[in-house]
Structure formats: structure tokens, C-alpha cells
Amino acid sequence: MSEILTLIGERRSVRGPFDPERPVSMSDLTQILEAARWSPTAHNMQNFEILVIDDRNVLARLADISSPASEVFIRENFDQLSFSEEELRRKKVGILGTMFPAAWTTPGADFGEVARESGPSALGDTIKGSPTVLVVTYDARKRAPASEGDVLGFIGLGCAMENMWLVAQSLSIGCQIMSVFSGNAVEAQVKQILDIPERMKIAFAARMGYPVATAFKYVRVRRDVADFAHHNRYGARLDPND
Ligand SMILES: Cc1cc2nc3c(=O)[nH]c(=O)nc-3n(C[C@H](O)[C@H](O)[C@H](O)COP(=O)(O)O)c2cc1C
């Protein structure tokens, strides 16, 4: 397998803690940002401004932000969960329910009530003492030319995400995307703490660091190429052995 494919296969979400005493060096961060710099974006907009946060005081202020549990998230998350490793391996998409609080994974539950009872959680639960957090922002007044909802602009932000993630992986730096930063209530507070101008929106944040070994076993699944590749017309399966 080519080196790049091996790296792509090894890239993963690290949801456990990072060593708070082991910072990500500025030279490694510079390489990660260099990867963002060369990412493809629609119309070469380079529509991102990236904040690198590694000041402990600033990280502590971010960690204090509380994030309300969202009924919509809990419901739509539930619809895509697998409830056993065997089910996940069969479906080959989605994630395992054991990653979430038990109340979020109970069939037939009233998710409005579950959200209210879950109450807010601190962003610190997700940041978990990480030494570095990247916050990726974009200018909401701009869009890729004629792109409805700026879908093409967002695809470019995704390319920057993947480029940075792959370089982090190549440096043995763990990474977890934190979508919670872009939710309205959280975003407003993050913007205030980081002096982010009104016109800028947060696309996502990523925490980075060196993973601490844990007993947690994380099952990663993927569909096979033949499950999603079509040959010359939709529905005609592509045979990779052809
Ligand atoms: C746009 C986007 C948003 C994501 N948001 C989160 C998130 O908020 N929290 C999280 O733990 N993982 C998040 N992820 C990571 C995915 O859940 C993860 O990539 C997927 O489950 C596959 O697992 P892997 O990264 O280990 O291959 C996000 C990924 C993408 C591309």
C-alpha cells in the first residue's frame, strides 16, 4: 500500500485524554498549518482563519463554557447508532452507542426530556486538558461564487481539516474534531473570549496533543469500496478486481 494510503488509514479520532504536560511544539504546529495553507478550496478562496490556542489561561476560560445538551443532536445521533460491536461491524457506518451517556441511547426515550435532564456540560469535558486547540473560522459574508449555502466553501474547510489532521497523524499528534464549538450558544462565548470579529463564524475546532494510553477500545469501521463505488452508471457496482 502507498505511504499516503497507510497514513490515511491510520488517521483516527482520539477521544481520550492528551498529556497536559506535553505541548505540541511550534515547529509541529507550523507544519500542521502549512498543510492547511496548501489545501484545495473552491475558487482558491482560502476561506479560513485559524486560531491556535495554547495559553493555559485561555484554554481554561474555554473549558469553563457550558454547552446545553441538544434534543436534536440526541435524537438524530440515536438514529445512526449501533448498539453492539457486531451490529457496527455489520452496518459498517456510524458509531457505537457506548460512546454516549446511557440515557441518550435508550430506545423509545423522550429525547426532549433526556436533553433537559442531561443539563449543560462544560466544554472542558471535551477539551480534557488538551495542550492545544485549533479554532477554524470563516468569513460568513463571503461564499464560493454562486454556491448555494456556500456548500463549496464548506467543502474547502473540510479539505483544510483533513490536510491538518493527516499531518498531525504523521507527527504522532492525536486529534479530535470538536463540532460543539460551532453551536450557536457556545460559539458566541468562544468568539468573545478569543476576540473573534462578528463577521467570522466558527466552522469547527480541533484539539491536539499526545494521547495518554487508556484501556478504551475504539472500533473503526468502513464500507468496502464496492459498497459505494458505481461503474459508469448509478447502481452498477464497480468490481475492484476488473
Ligand atoms: C465535519 C466533521 C465533524 C466532526 N465532529 C466531531 C465531533 O464533534 N466530535 C468527535 O468526537 N468527532 C467528530 N468528528 C469525527 C468523526 O466522528 C470521525 O471522523 C468518524 O467517526 C470516523 O472515525 P475516525 O476519525 O476515527 O476514522 C467529526 C468529523 C467531521 C469530518
The ligand as a Gaussian input file, in Angstrom:
#p B3LYP/6-31G(d) Opt

LIG

0 1
 C      -17.259000      17.580000       9.879000
 C      -16.886000      16.626000      10.999000
 C      -17.341000      16.857000      12.282000
 C      -16.971000      16.011000      13.329000
 N      -17.348000      16.308000      14.606000
 C      -16.894000      15.545000      15.626000
 C      -17.163000      15.882000      16.979000
 O      -17.809000      16.885000      17.280000
 N      -16.677000      15.073000      17.961000
 C      -15.935000      13.956000      17.672000
 O      -15.507000      13.260000      18.585000
 N      -15.677000      13.605000      16.394000
 C      -16.119000      14.384000      15.375000
 N      -15.827000      14.038000      14.086000
 C      -15.057000      12.813000      13.815000
 C      -15.915000      11.709000      13.228000
 O      -16.876000      11.271000      14.145000
 C      -14.960000      10.592000      12.825000
 O      -14.079000      11.069000      11.853000
 C      -15.685000       9.348000      12.307000
 O      -16.487000       8.773000      13.308000
 C      -14.700000       8.298000      11.813000
 O      -13.798000       7.935000      12.850000
 P      -12.226000       8.136000      12.683000
 O      -11.958000       9.633000      12.651000
 O      -11.599000       7.539000      13.903000
 O      -11.814000       7.496000      11.416000
 C      -16.165000      14.887000      13.051000
 C      -15.714000      14.657000      11.752000
 C      -16.041000      15.520000      10.733000
 C      -15.482000      15.283000       9.346000

